[in-house]
Amino acid sequence: MSARKAKPPVTLKAIARQLQVSESTVSRVLSGNGKKYRISAKTEKAVLELARKWRFVPNPLAQGLRLNRTQTIGLIIPDISNPFFARVARQIEVEARQAGFSIILCDSEEDTSLEIKSLELLEARKVDGFLIAPVGETTDHLQEYARRDWPMVIVDRYLPEIKLPYVSSDNFKGTYQAVKYLLERGHRRIACVQGRTASLPNRERVRGYRQALQEYQVAIDESLLVGNDFGLENGYIKTKLLLRQEKKFTAIMALSNLICLGTIRALTEEGMEIPRDISLIGFDDQVYCEYLRTPVTTVAQNEKEIGSIATKLLIEWIQSVNPV
C-alpha cells in the first residue's frame, strides 16, 4: 500500500490568486472588516463562498506575524474552583470570543510565585494583553508590566499603587451595608469570617464591617474576627471554633461565597438553624442560596458585568496600541 499524499493547506494567497484579488482583500473579508475597507458586496460574497468551499482555516501563527498580534489574552485568576471566578472567567471568554480573541487561562492558587510564573508563561506565548485578579501580597512584578505599557486590566481586585485600569465591586460598601442591616435588626454580637488577609478586597470588606460597628457604637471584639482564606474549609473550621469559644454571638458575616458555604455546613452539623438560632449574611450571591431550606441573605456581585467591562477595556487598549 502506498501512503496517501497529504493535501496542502489552503492559503490566503491561493484564494486571492483564484479570485484575482489581493491577499489583504481576502484577509479583511475573512476577519469581518469588508465593509470597513469598502470592499464590494460581490467580492465579499465570492471570498466567503470560496473559503467555505475550500474549507479554509486561518493560520493563527501566520496572522500573528502579519498583524503583530496573536489575538490571545492571558487570564490569571486565584481560584478557578470558586464559582465567582468561574462565572467571571466564563463571561470574559464569551466577550473575547465575540471580538475574535482566544483566552489562555492560568490559576495562581492565591500564590504570588505561581502568579509570577503564569505571567512569564503568558508573555512567552506572546499574548496581546493580560486580565488578572492578583494575589496582592506584593506588586513589584505587576509594576514592571505597567512600566512596560503592556496592556493589563485588574479584575475584581484593585491596587491603588499601580496605575492600571481595574473593574471591581465596592467591597467596603457591600459589607458595610450588610453589617448595618444586621445592626438595624438588633444584632450587637456579630462575628466575621474573613478571607485572605493580604488581599485588598478582604481588607476593604473588613473595613466595612468595622465601620458599621463603630457607627452604631458597638465595641469591636477582635476574637469574633477570624479567618485567613476565601475557601470553604476556612469557613467551616473557623465557624466551628467560634461556636466553641465562650463569647457568644447572634450573627455571622461571611466574606466570600465559599466561606459562607463552609459556615452553613458547620452550623448544620451543630444542629443550628438559620435564622432561628443564628443569622448569616454572605458576600457573593450564589445559586445554591436560593435552594437552601432557609434562603441565605447575600451581597450580590455582578460577575457578568465585571467580566464584560474588563474584557472590553483590555481589547480597546490592545487595539489602540496595535490596530489592525
C-alpha positions in Angstrom: 0.0 0.0 0.0 1.3 3.4 -0.8 0.9 6.3 1.6 -1.6 8.9 0.5 -0.1 12.3 0.0 -1.5 14.9 2.3 -3.3 17.7 0.5 -1.5 21.1 1.1 -3.5 23.5 3.3 -5.5 26.3 1.6 -3.9 29.7 2.0 -4.9 33.3 1.7 -2.6 33.5 -1.3 -4.4 30.7 -3.1 -7.8 32.2 -2.5 -6.6 35.6 -3.7 -5.0 34.1 -6.8 -8.2 32.2 -7.7 -10.4 35.3 -7.4 -7.7 37.7 -8.8 -7.8 40.0 -5.8 -5.2 41.0 -3.2 -4.3 38.9 -0.1 -5.2 41.9 2.0 -8.7 42.0 0.5 -9.2 38.3 1.3 -7.8 38.8 4.9 -10.1 41.8 5.5 -13.2 40.0 4.3 -12.4 36.9 6.4 -11.8 39.0 9.5 -15.1 40.7 9.1 -13.7 44.1 8.0 -15.0 44.1 4.4 -17.4 47.0 4.9 -14.8 48.9 6.9 -12.5 48.8 3.9 -15.3 49.4 1.4 -14.9 46.0 -0.3 -17.8 45.4 -2.7 -20.6 43.0 -1.6 -19.9 40.9 -4.8 -16.2 40.4 -3.8 -17.1 39.8 -0.2 -19.6 37.1 -1.2 -17.1 35.5 -3.6 -14.3 35.3 -0.9 -16.6 33.8 1.7 -18.1 31.2 -0.7 -14.7 30.1 -1.9 -13.3 30.0 1.6 -16.2 27.8 2.7 -16.0 25.6 -0.4 -12.2 25.0 0.2 -12.7 24.7 3.9 -10.2 27.4 4.6 -8.9 27.5 8.2 -6.9 30.7 9.1 -3.4 30.1 10.5 -3.3 32.0 13.8 0.5 32.0 13.8 0.7 33.5 10.3 -1.9 36.0 11.3 0.0 36.9 14.4 3.2 37.5 12.4 1.4 39.6 9.8 -0.6 41.7 12.3 2.0 41.7 15.1 -0.8 40.3 17.3 -1.7 36.8 18.4 -5.4 37.6 19.2 -4.9 35.9 22.6 -5.5 37.2 26.1 -3.9 35.9 29.2 -6.3 35.4 32.1 -4.9 34.8 35.6 -7.4 34.1 38.4 -6.7 33.0 42.0 -9.1 30.0 42.2 -11.0 28.5 39.3 -13.0 26.3 41.7 -14.5 29.4 43.2 -17.9 29.9 41.5 -17.5 33.6 41.5 -14.2 33.5 39.5 -15.6 30.7 37.3 -18.5 32.9 36.2 -16.2 35.9 35.7 -13.9 33.8 33.5 -16.8 32.5 31.5 -18.0 36.0 30.7 -14.5 37.0 29.8 -14.3 34.1 27.4 -17.6 34.9 25.8 -16.7 38.6 25.4 -13.3 37.8 24.0 -14.6 35.2 21.5 -17.1 37.7 20.1 -14.2 40.1 19.5 -12.1 37.5 17.8 -9.7 36.7 20.7 -8.8 33.5 22.4 -8.2 33.0 26.2 -5.3 31.3 27.9 -6.3 30.6 31.5 -4.0 30.2 34.5 -4.9 29.5 38.1 -2.5 31.2 40.6 -4.0 29.3 43.6 -3.6 32.6 45.6 0.2 32.1 45.4 2.3 35.0 44.3 5.1 32.8 43.0 2.6 31.0 40.7 1.2 34.3 39.6 4.7 35.5 38.5 5.3 32.2 36.7 1.9 32.5 34.9 2.8 36.0 33.7 6.1 34.8 32.4 4.5 31.8 30.7 1.8 34.0 29.0 4.5 36.6 28.0 6.4 33.8 26.3 3.2 32.8 24.5 3.1 36.4 23.1 -0.3 37.2 24.5 -1.6 40.6 23.4 -2.6 41.6 27.0 -3.5 40.4 30.5 -6.6 40.2 32.6 -5.6 39.4 36.2 -7.1 39.1 39.6 -3.9 39.5 41.6 -3.0 37.9 44.9 -2.0 41.3 46.1 0.7 40.4 48.7 3.3 42.2 46.5 3.0 44.3 43.4 6.6 44.7 42.2 6.1 42.2 39.3 2.9 44.0 38.2 4.6 47.4 38.4 7.2 46.1 35.9 4.5 45.2 33.3 2.8 48.6 33.9 6.1 50.4 33.3 6.5 48.5 30.0 3.0 49.6 29.0 1.9 46.0 28.4 -1.9 46.1 28.2 -3.2 44.8 31.5 -6.5 45.2 33.4 -7.1 44.2 37.0 -10.2 42.2 37.6 -12.2 42.1 40.9 -9.3 43.4 42.9 -7.5 46.7 42.7 -4.1 48.0 43.5 -4.1 51.8 44.2 -0.2 51.9 44.0 -0.3 50.8 40.3 -1.6 53.0 37.5 -3.6 50.2 35.8 -7.3 50.2 35.0 -9.4 47.9 37.2 -13.0 46.6 37.4 -14.3 45.7 40.8 -17.3 45.8 43.1 -17.4 48.2 46.0 -16.2 45.7 48.7 -16.3 48.3 51.5 -19.8 49.5 50.8 -21.2 46.0 50.3 -20.0 44.7 53.7 -20.9 48.0 55.4 -24.5 47.8 54.2 -24.8 44.1 55.1 -23.5 44.6 58.7 -25.7 47.7 59.0 -28.6 45.5 58.0 -27.9 43.2 60.9 -27.4 46.0 63.4 -30.7 47.6 62.4 -32.3 44.3 63.3 -30.9 44.3 66.8 -27.7 42.3 66.5 -24.8 43.6 68.5 -22.6 40.5 68.6 -21.7 39.9 65.0 -18.9 37.5 64.1 -16.9 37.9 60.9 -15.2 35.1 59.0 -12.7 36.8 56.6 -10.7 35.7 53.6 -7.1 36.1 52.6 -6.0 38.9 54.9 -3.4 40.3 52.4 -5.9 40.8 49.6 -7.3 44.3 49.2 -10.9 43.1 48.7 -10.7 41.4 52.1 -9.2 44.4 53.7 -12.0 46.6 52.3 -14.7 44.2 53.4 -13.2 44.1 56.9 -13.1 47.9 56.9 -16.8 48.0 56.0 -17.5 45.5 58.9 -15.6 47.7 61.4 -17.1 51.0 60.1 -20.7 49.8 60.6 -20.0 48.6 64.1 -18.3 51.9 65.0 -21.2 54.0 63.7 -23.6 52.1 65.9 -21.2 52.5 68.8 -20.7 48.7 69.1 -17.4 47.7 70.6 -15.3 45.6 68.2 -14.4 42.2 69.7 -11.3 41.1 67.8 -12.0 37.5 68.9 -15.0 37.5 66.7 -13.0 38.5 63.6 -11.4 35.2 62.3 -10.2 33.5 59.2 -7.4 33.7 56.7 -8.6 32.2 53.4 -11.5 32.6 50.9 -12.2 28.9 50.8 -14.9 26.6 52.1 -12.6 24.9 54.6 -11.8 28.2 56.2 -15.5 29.0 56.7 -16.2 25.5 58.1 -13.2 25.4 60.6 -13.4 29.0 61.8 -17.2 28.7 62.4 -16.7 25.5 64.4 -14.0 27.3 66.5 -16.3 30.3 67.0 -19.1 28.1 68.3 -16.7 26.5 70.9 -15.5 29.7 72.4 -17.2 31.2 75.5 -18.0 34.6 73.9 -21.4 34.3 72.2 -22.7 36.0 69.1 -26.0 36.1 67.2 -24.9 36.7 63.6 -22.1 35.9 61.2 -20.8 37.9 58.3 -19.0 35.6 55.8 -16.7 37.4 53.5 -17.0 35.1 50.5 -19.4 32.6 48.9 -17.3 29.6 49.8 -16.7 30.8 53.3 -20.5 31.2 53.6 -21.0 27.6 52.4 -18.5 26.3 54.9 -20.2 28.2 57.6 -23.6 26.7 56.7 -22.1 23.2 56.9 -20.6 23.9 60.3 -23.9 25.3 61.6 -25.9 22.4 60.2 -23.6 19.9 61.9 -24.1 21.7 65.2 -27.9 21.4 64.8 -28.3 25.1 64.4 -30.9 26.7 62.0 -30.7 29.9 60.1 -32.1 32.3 61.1 -33.8 30.8 64.1 -30.6 30.2 66.0 -28.2 32.5 64.2 -28.3 35.0 61.4 -26.0 34.7 58.4 -25.0 37.0 55.5 -22.6 36.0 52.8 -20.6 38.1 50.3 -21.2 36.9 46.7 -24.6 35.8 45.5 -24.8 32.1 44.7 -27.5 30.0 43.0 -27.4 27.4 45.9 -28.5 30.1 48.4 -32.0 30.0 46.8 -32.4 26.3 47.3 -31.5 26.0 51.0 -34.3 25.3 53.4 -33.9 28.9 54.6 -32.5 31.1 51.8 -29.4 32.9 52.9 -29.1 36.7 52.5 -26.1 37.7 50.4 -24.2 40.7 49.0 -24.5 40.2 45.2 -21.8 40.9 42.7 -22.4 41.3 39.0 -19.9 38.8 37.6 -21.1 39.2 34.0 -20.7 43.0 34.1 -17.2 42.7 35.8 -16.0 40.2 33.2 -17.6 42.1 30.2 -16.3 45.5 31.1 -12.8 44.3 31.9 -12.5 42.5 28.6 -13.8 45.4 26.6 -11.3 47.7 28.3 -8.4 45.4 27.6 -9.4 44.8 23.9 -9.8 48.6 23.3 -6.3 49.1 24.8 -4.8 46.3 22.6 -6.4 47.7 19.5 -5.3 51.3 20.2 -1.7 50.2 20.7 -1.6 47.9 17.7 -4.5 48.5 15.3 -5.2 46.0 12.5 
